[in-house]
């Protein structure tokens, strides 16, 4: 318990959050587009510098607003899916 660990949760939008814990970076239910069917973002998701450093993507379920294939493609094929 002597080491200080950094844990952080960053809300990206809708069901998308970035979880940082134990050196791992996990993105949940990534929907990174401006609009998906009737859902529209008020602000663009902040990506940029952390986008390439995602260790895994967690998909909670298979609804279109939680599993967005264009967003997964944007993150790259090397991303591990959970």
Residue frames relative to the residue before (quaternion, step in Angstrom):
aa qw qx qy qz dx dy dz
X 1.0000 0.0000 0.0000 0.0000 0.00 0.00 0.00
X 0.4755 0.7138 -0.4245 0.2900 3.58 1.21 -0.02
X 0.6630 0.5087 -0.3141 0.4504 3.59 1.11 -0.53
X 0.3561 -0.7149 0.5637 0.2107 3.53 -1.12 0.74
X 0.1505 -0.7981 0.5808 0.0558 3.59 -0.60 1.15
X 0.3076 -0.7321 0.5771 0.1906 3.54 -1.11 0.72
X 0.0187 -0.7690 0.6386 -0.0226 3.53 -0.82 1.07
X 0.0688 0.7986 -0.5917 0.0864 3.54 -0.89 0.94
X 0.1017 -0.7497 0.6501 0.0702 3.55 -1.15 0.73
X 0.0822 -0.8007 0.5934 0.0013 3.55 -0.74 1.14
X 0.3318 -0.7390 0.5569 0.1836 3.56 -0.73 1.11
X 0.1892 -0.7896 0.5779 0.0828 3.56 -0.79 1.07
X 0.6700 -0.4523 0.3054 0.5032 3.59 1.03 -0.77
X 0.8300 0.1020 -0.1438 0.5291 3.55 -1.17 0.76
X 0.7825 -0.2480 0.1938 0.5373 3.64 -0.40 -1.14
X 0.5256 0.6497 -0.3970 0.3796 3.57 1.28 0.13
X 0.1198 0.7585 -0.6327 0.1003 3.54 -0.80 1.09
X 0.3153 -0.7014 0.6021 0.2149 3.54 -1.24 0.51
X 0.1268 -0.7851 0.6052 0.0354 3.56 -0.69 1.16
X 0.0475 -0.7814 0.6222 -0.0031 3.56 -0.80 1.07
X 0.2500 0.7597 -0.5592 0.2184 3.57 -0.54 1.18
X 0.8543 0.0882 -0.0777 0.5063 3.54 -0.97 0.84
X 0.6915 -0.4753 0.2720 0.4712 3.57 1.12 0.61
X 0.6224 0.5227 -0.3417 0.4718 3.61 1.27 -0.09
X 0.1747 -0.7572 0.6217 0.0976 3.55 -1.20 0.65
X 0.0101 -0.8099 0.5825 -0.0690 3.56 -0.48 1.27
X 0.1893 -0.7703 0.6032 0.0833 3.53 -0.89 1.02
X 0.2351 -0.7877 0.5542 0.1308 3.60 -0.77 0.99
X 0.8821 -0.0447 0.0346 0.4676 3.54 -1.19 0.73
X 0.0492 0.8582 -0.5108 0.0152 3.61 0.68 0.99
X 0.0563 0.7142 -0.6944 0.0668 3.51 -0.85 1.12
X 0.0263 -0.8603 0.5056 -0.0593 3.54 -0.06 1.35
X 0.5266 0.6239 -0.4142 0.4023 3.57 1.27 0.14
X 0.6144 -0.5673 0.4111 0.3629 3.54 -1.28 0.43
X 0.8078 0.0454 0.0143 0.5875 3.57 1.03 -0.78
X 0.0142 0.7627 -0.6465 0.0146 3.54 -1.12 0.77
X 0.8021 -0.1558 -0.0011 0.5766 3.55 -0.39 1.36
X 0.8271 -0.1843 0.1375 0.5128 3.63 -0.59 -1.05
X 0.5877 0.5681 -0.3737 0.4385 3.62 1.25 -0.12
X 0.0266 -0.8041 0.5936 -0.0200 3.56 -0.87 0.95
X 0.4176 -0.6990 0.5246 0.2487 3.57 -1.01 0.84
X 0.3777 -0.6923 0.5641 0.2446 3.51 -1.14 0.64
X 0.7701 0.1155 -0.0649 0.6240 3.56 1.24 -0.61
X 0.5242 -0.6154 0.4776 0.3441 3.56 -1.17 0.54
X 0.5137 -0.6178 0.4779 0.3552 3.59 -1.07 0.62
X 0.4154 -0.6867 0.5376 0.2584 3.55 -1.06 0.77
X 0.0027 -0.8099 0.5854 -0.0370 3.56 -0.40 1.21
X 0.3359 0.7973 -0.4694 0.1767 3.53 -0.25 -1.25
X 0.8917 0.0457 -0.0354 0.4490 3.52 -0.84 -1.08
X 0.7393 0.4089 -0.2628 0.4660 3.65 0.94 -0.60
X 0.4613 0.7159 -0.4358 0.2912 3.59 1.19 -0.25
X 0.7092 0.4574 -0.2667 0.4656 3.61 0.95 -0.80
X 0.7088 0.4886 -0.2528 0.4415 3.59 1.17 -0.43
X 0.3717 0.7203 -0.5009 0.3036 3.60 1.14 0.52
X 0.3276 -0.7607 0.5310 0.1788 3.59 -0.84 0.99
X 0.8024 -0.0617 0.0785 0.5884 3.58 1.04 -0.74
X 0.2602 -0.7176 0.6217 0.1757 3.51 -1.35 0.40
X 0.2027 -0.7700 0.5982 0.0900 3.54 -0.87 1.04
X 0.1228 -0.7749 0.6186 0.0426 3.58 -0.73 1.13
X 0.3339 -0.7843 0.4895 0.1836 3.59 -0.54 1.16
X 0.7751 -0.1659 0.1179 0.5981 3.59 1.03 -0.76
X 0.6242 -0.6381 0.3519 0.2818 3.56 -1.27 0.39
X 0.3619 0.7047 -0.5335 0.2964 3.62 1.02 0.55
X 0.6454 -0.5783 0.3484 0.3573 3.58 -1.10 0.74
X 0.7003 0.4596 -0.2842 0.4665 3.61 1.08 -0.58
X 0.6916 0.3941 -0.2835 0.5348 3.59 1.29 0.26
X 0.7441 0.2257 -0.1436 0.6122 3.58 1.23 -0.51
X 0.0761 0.8067 -0.5730 0.1229 3.56 -0.02 1.34
X 0.3687 -0.7824 0.4609 0.1984 3.57 -0.27 1.28
X 0.6398 0.5071 -0.3594 0.4521 3.68 0.88 -0.69
X 0.6407 0.5120 -0.3300 0.4674 3.60 1.04 -0.67
X 0.6387 0.5108 -0.3289 0.4722 3.60 1.00 -0.76
X 0.6318 0.5238 -0.3298 0.4667 3.60 1.01 -0.79
X 0.6301 0.5498 -0.3231 0.4430 3.56 1.03 -0.81
X 0.6749 0.4908 -0.2875 0.4700 3.59 1.08 -0.70
X 0.5340 -0.6544 0.3845 0.3726 3.60 1.22 -0.42
X 0.5976 -0.6147 0.4053 0.3175 3.53 -1.23 0.61
X 0.6194 0.5835 -0.3463 0.3949 3.58 1.14 -0.51
X 0.5191 0.6551 -0.4100 0.3651 3.62 1.23 -0.27
X 0.3726 -0.7101 0.5568 0.2164 3.56 -0.95 0.94
X 0.2308 -0.7755 0.5763 0.1150 3.59 -0.89 1.00
X 0.1286 -0.7676 0.6255 0.0545 3.53 -1.02 0.90
